C-alpha cells in the first residue's frame, strides 16, 4: 500500500503519524514545498482552545474531533517526550467586559480537567473592566518544536519526505499512490478550486517575558499566551486578507491592548513579529472523494483542510477521522 500526503504542516504531520499507526507496513510519502518555519503552523501559539464557531460536518463529529485531539496532546504531555515534542500544560483566564457567552465554550467545558467561572478577585488580575470570566487548564503545543519532532518520528518509522510543489492531482498520479491525503491548508484553494476556503490573516508578536506564567484572553481578539521560548501576544483576524508582511499598525494595536491588560509586558523584549494566513472554511473539509483526472486516471483522495485558526488544536482529531475515511474508501465501504 502506498499513501501520499500533500502538506507538511501540523495537519499533514499528524495525519502521517496516524496513518503509520494504522498501516505500519505501508509506504507513506509526504510531498510538500514548505517545511517547519515556512508553514502557517509555525506561527501558531498552539493553545488547545477551539473556537465556539469551529464546525465540522455535524455537531457530534466536531465534538469527537475535539475530544480525540485533546487526548492526543494530553497523552504526549504526560509522556517523557513532552519537552521534545513541545507540549506542556497551561492554565489561564478568559475575560470579557461585554458578554458572559464570550467566556463559555461548549466544546471543552466538560473535556478539560478544569473549566470554571472566575471569582470576583480573579477578575481583578488584569487591568480592565472585566465583568465575566472563566479559568481553565489545557495543553499548549509549540510547533517550533513539534514540527521537527513529528517529522523525525515519521522518518524513523520508515516515512519518506519529498520536497515538491504540487500544482494538480494529475501531476502526482504518475507516482501511483493508492490514496492521497490533501492536507495543503490554504493551498487547497487553488488545488481544489475551493472558493469556500479563504485566508484569515493573523499577526502576533513573540516577546520575552518569563514572569508571565498564565494565559489571558480579553475582548477584541486579545491574547497573551506563554510558551516554551517566548510569550505570544496578539492578535487579529482579517478575513480574505493575503498580506504576509508585518503591519506596523496591527503591531501597535496588539501592543496597546496587551500592554493595557498586563502593563509589565511593556518592558518585555520583542523577539520577533510573525504573520500567518489561516486556512478558514465555514465547515472544515474532512471527506473522501474519487477524482476523475484530466489524464483519464482516477485518484482516491481524502481531504483534510480548512481548520482556520484551530489547526494545532484539532489536527490530531481530524487526522484520526481522515484515516478512518481512507480505510472505508479502500475497503469499498464509502458512501461515494
DAWO-V228964 format. One record per residue. N is the residue number from 1. RES is the residue in three letters. SS is DSSP state (alpha for helix, beta for strand, coil for the rest). D_LAST is the distance of its C-alpha to the last C-alpha in Angstrom with 1 decimal. Layout:
# DAWO-V228964
N | RES | SS | D_LAST
N | RES | SS | D_LAST
This chain:
# DAWO-V228964
1 | UNK | coil | 21.0
2 | UNK | beta | 21.3
3 | UNK | beta | 19.6
4 | UNK | beta | 20.5
5 | UNK | beta | 20.9
6 | UNK | beta | 21.7
7 | UNK | coil | 24.4
8 | UNK | coil | 27.2
9 | UNK | coil | 27.8
10 | UNK | alpha | 27.6
11 | UNK | alpha | 23.7
12 | UNK | alpha | 23.4
13 | UNK | alpha | 26.2
14 | UNK | alpha | 25.1
15 | UNK | alpha | 21.6
16 | UNK | alpha | 23.5
17 | UNK | alpha | 25.8
18 | UNK | alpha | 23.1
19 | UNK | alpha | 21.4
20 | UNK | alpha | 24.9
21 | UNK | alpha | 25.4
22 | UNK | alpha | 22.3
23 | UNK | coil | 22.7
24 | UNK | coil | 26.4
25 | UNK | coil | 26.7
26 | UNK | coil | 24.0
27 | UNK | beta | 25.1
28 | UNK | beta | 24.1
29 | UNK | beta | 25.2
30 | UNK | beta | 25.4
31 | UNK | beta | 25.8
32 | UNK | beta | 27.6
33 | UNK | coil | 30.6
34 | UNK | coil | 31.8
35 | UNK | coil | 32.9
36 | UNK | alpha | 34.7
37 | UNK | alpha | 37.1
38 | UNK | alpha | 35.2
39 | UNK | coil | 32.1
40 | UNK | alpha | 31.6
41 | UNK | alpha | 31.4
42 | UNK | alpha | 35.0
43 | UNK | alpha | 36.3
44 | UNK | coil | 34.8
45 | UNK | coil | 37.2
46 | UNK | coil | 34.6
47 | UNK | beta | 35.5
48 | UNK | coil | 33.1
49 | UNK | coil | 33.0
50 | UNK | coil | 29.8
51 | UNK | coil | 30.5
52 | UNK | coil | 30.1
53 | UNK | coil | 27.9
54 | UNK | coil | 25.3
55 | UNK | coil | 22.0
56 | UNK | coil | 18.5
57 | UNK | coil | 15.7
58 | UNK | coil | 18.0
59 | UNK | alpha | 21.6
60 | UNK | alpha | 21.0
61 | UNK | alpha | 18.5
62 | UNK | alpha | 21.0
63 | UNK | alpha | 23.9
64 | UNK | alpha | 22.3
65 | UNK | alpha | 21.8
66 | UNK | alpha | 25.5
67 | UNK | alpha | 26.8
68 | UNK | alpha | 25.3
69 | UNK | alpha | 26.6
70 | UNK | alpha | 30.0
71 | UNK | alpha | 30.4
72 | UNK | alpha | 29.5
73 | UNK | alpha | 32.1
74 | UNK | alpha | 34.6
75 | UNK | alpha | 34.4
76 | UNK | alpha | 35.3
77 | UNK | alpha | 38.0
78 | UNK | alpha | 39.5
79 | UNK | coil | 39.5
80 | UNK | coil | 42.3
81 | UNK | coil | 39.9
82 | UNK | alpha | 39.7
83 | UNK | alpha | 42.3
84 | UNK | alpha | 40.7
85 | UNK | alpha | 37.2
86 | UNK | coil | 38.8
87 | UNK | beta | 37.7
88 | UNK | beta | 40.3
89 | UNK | beta | 40.9
90 | UNK | beta | 42.0
91 | UNK | beta | 43.4
92 | UNK | beta | 43.9
93 | UNK | beta | 44.3
94 | UNK | beta | 42.6
95 | UNK | beta | 45.2
96 | UNK | beta | 45.2
97 | UNK | coil | 48.0
98 | UNK | coil | 45.9
99 | UNK | coil | 43.5
100 | UNK | alpha | 42.9
101 | UNK | alpha | 39.1
102 | UNK | alpha | 39.1
103 | UNK | alpha | 40.2
104 | UNK | coil | 37.7
105 | UNK | coil | 34.1
106 | UNK | coil | 32.0
107 | UNK | coil | 29.7
108 | UNK | coil | 32.5
109 | UNK | coil | 35.5
110 | UNK | coil | 34.7
111 | UNK | coil | 33.2
112 | UNK | coil | 35.9
113 | UNK | coil | 39.1
114 | UNK | beta | 41.2
115 | UNK | beta | 40.3
116 | UNK | beta | 43.3
117 | UNK | beta | 45.4
118 | UNK | coil | 47.9
119 | UNK | coil | 51.6
120 | UNK | coil | 54.1
121 | UNK | coil | 55.6
122 | UNK | alpha | 52.3
123 | UNK | alpha | 51.7
124 | UNK | alpha | 54.8
125 | UNK | coil | 53.5
126 | UNK | coil | 52.5
127 | UNK | coil | 54.3
128 | UNK | coil | 52.9
129 | UNK | coil | 53.2
130 | UNK | coil | 50.5
131 | UNK | coil | 50.1
132 | UNK | beta | 46.9
133 | UNK | beta | 45.6
134 | UNK | beta | 43.5
135 | UNK | beta | 44.0
136 | UNK | beta | 41.2
137 | UNK | beta | 40.8
138 | UNK | beta | 37.7
139 | UNK | beta | 36.7
140 | UNK | beta | 37.1
141 | UNK | beta | 35.5
142 | UNK | coil | 37.4
143 | UNK | alpha | 35.1
144 | UNK | alpha | 38.2
145 | UNK | alpha | 38.4
146 | UNK | alpha | 34.9
147 | UNK | alpha | 33.3
148 | UNK | alpha | 35.9
149 | UNK | alpha | 35.8
150 | UNK | alpha | 32.1
151 | UNK | alpha | 32.3
152 | UNK | alpha | 35.2
153 | UNK | alpha | 33.4
154 | UNK | alpha | 30.3
155 | UNK | alpha | 32.6
156 | UNK | alpha | 34.8
157 | UNK | coil | 31.9
158 | UNK | coil | 31.3
159 | UNK | coil | 29.0
160 | UNK | beta | 29.6
161 | UNK | beta | 30.0
162 | UNK | beta | 30.2
163 | UNK | beta | 31.5
164 | UNK | coil | 29.5
165 | UNK | coil | 28.5
166 | UNK | coil | 25.1
167 | UNK | coil | 25.0
168 | UNK | coil | 21.6
169 | UNK | alpha | 18.7
170 | UNK | alpha | 20.4
171 | UNK | alpha | 23.5
172 | UNK | alpha | 22.2
173 | UNK | alpha | 20.2
174 | UNK | alpha | 23.6
175 | UNK | alpha | 23.7
176 | UNK | coil | 21.1
177 | UNK | coil | 19.1
178 | UNK | coil | 16.6
179 | UNK | beta | 14.7
180 | UNK | beta | 16.0
181 | UNK | beta | 16.4
182 | UNK | beta | 17.3
183 | UNK | coil | 20.2
184 | UNK | coil | 22.3
185 | UNK | alpha | 23.3
186 | UNK | alpha | 24.9
187 | UNK | alpha | 24.3
188 | UNK | alpha | 20.7
189 | UNK | alpha | 22.3
190 | UNK | alpha | 23.3
191 | UNK | alpha | 20.7
192 | UNK | coil | 17.7
193 | UNK | coil | 20.1
194 | UNK | coil | 19.3
195 | UNK | coil | 22.1
196 | UNK | coil | 21.3
197 | UNK | coil | 22.5
198 | UNK | beta | 26.3
199 | UNK | beta | 29.1
200 | UNK | beta | 31.0
201 | UNK | beta | 34.3
202 | UNK | beta | 36.2
203 | UNK | beta | 39.6
204 | UNK | beta | 41.5
205 | UNK | beta | 44.8
206 | UNK | beta | 45.4
207 | UNK | beta | 48.9
208 | UNK | beta | 51.1
209 | UNK | coil | 52.0
210 | UNK | coil | 52.2
211 | UNK | coil | 53.9
212 | UNK | coil | 50.7
213 | UNK | coil | 49.1
214 | UNK | coil | 47.0
215 | UNK | beta | 44.1
216 | UNK | beta | 44.8
217 | UNK | beta | 42.6
218 | UNK | beta | 44.3
219 | UNK | coil | 43.5
220 | UNK | coil | 42.1
221 | UNK | coil | 39.8
222 | UNK | beta | 42.8
223 | UNK | beta | 42.4
224 | UNK | beta | 44.5
225 | UNK | beta | 42.7
226 | UNK | beta | 44.7
227 | UNK | coil | 43.0
228 | UNK | coil | 44.3
229 | UNK | coil | 46.1
230 | UNK | coil | 46.5
231 | UNK | beta | 45.9
232 | UNK | beta | 43.1
233 | UNK | beta | 44.3
234 | UNK | beta | 42.2
235 | UNK | coil | 40.5
236 | UNK | coil | 38.9
237 | UNK | coil | 35.5
238 | UNK | beta | 35.7
239 | UNK | beta | 32.7
240 | UNK | coil | 31.6
241 | UNK | coil | 34.5
242 | UNK | coil | 34.2
243 | UNK | coil | 37.8
244 | UNK | coil | 38.0
245 | UNK | coil | 41.8
246 | UNK | coil | 43.7
247 | UNK | coil | 45.1
248 | UNK | alpha | 48.6
249 | UNK | alpha | 48.2
250 | UNK | alpha | 45.1
251 | UNK | alpha | 47.1
252 | UNK | alpha | 50.1
253 | UNK | alpha | 48.1
254 | UNK | alpha | 46.4
255 | UNK | alpha | 49.8
256 | UNK | alpha | 51.4
257 | UNK | alpha | 48.9
258 | UNK | alpha | 48.8
259 | UNK | alpha | 52.5
260 | UNK | alpha | 53.1
261 | UNK | alpha | 51.3
262 | UNK | coil | 52.8
263 | UNK | alpha | 56.0
264 | UNK | alpha | 56.4
265 | UNK | alpha | 53.5
266 | UNK | alpha | 56.0
267 | UNK | alpha | 57.6
268 | UNK | coil | 54.4
269 | UNK | beta | 54.1
270 | UNK | beta | 51.0
271 | UNK | beta | 49.3
272 | UNK | beta | 46.8
273 | UNK | beta | 44.7
274 | UNK | beta | 41.0
275 | UNK | beta | 38.4
276 | UNK | beta | 34.6
277 | UNK | beta | 31.8
278 | UNK | beta | 29.3
279 | UNK | beta | 25.6
280 | UNK | beta | 25.3
281 | UNK | beta | 22.2
282 | UNK | beta | 22.4
283 | UNK | beta | 19.2
284 | UNK | beta | 18.7
285 | UNK | beta | 15.4
286 | UNK | beta | 13.9
287 | UNK | beta | 10.1
288 | UNK | beta | 7.9
289 | UNK | beta | 7.1
290 | UNK | beta | 7.8
291 | UNK | beta | 11.0
292 | UNK | beta | 13.2
293 | UNK | coil | 16.6
294 | UNK | coil | 19.9
295 | UNK | coil | 21.4
296 | UNK | coil | 19.0
297 | UNK | coil | 17.2
298 | UNK | beta | 13.6
299 | UNK | beta | 13.1
300 | UNK | beta | 10.8
301 | UNK | beta | 11.6
302 | UNK | beta | 11.8
303 | UNK | beta | 13.8
304 | UNK | beta | 16.7
305 | UNK | beta | 19.2
306 | UNK | beta | 21.1
307 | UNK | beta | 23.3
308 | UNK | beta | 26.3
309 | UNK | coil | 29.5
310 | UNK | coil | 27.9
311 | UNK | alpha | 26.4
312 | UNK | alpha | 29.1
313 | UNK | alpha | 28.9
314 | UNK | alpha | 25.2
315 | UNK | alpha | 24.0
316 | UNK | alpha | 24.4
317 | UNK | alpha | 22.3
318 | UNK | alpha | 19.3
319 | UNK | alpha | 19.8
320 | UNK | alpha | 19.5
321 | UNK | alpha | 16.3
322 | UNK | alpha | 14.8
323 | UNK | alpha | 16.0
324 | UNK | alpha | 14.5
325 | UNK | alpha | 11.0
326 | UNK | alpha | 12.0
327 | UNK | alpha | 13.3
328 | UNK | alpha | 10.3
329 | UNK | alpha | 8.3
330 | UNK | alpha | 11.6
331 | UNK | alpha | 12.1
332 | UNK | coil | 9.1
333 | UNK | coil | 8.6
334 | UNK | coil | 5.4
335 | UNK | coil | 3.8
336 | UNK | coil | 0.0
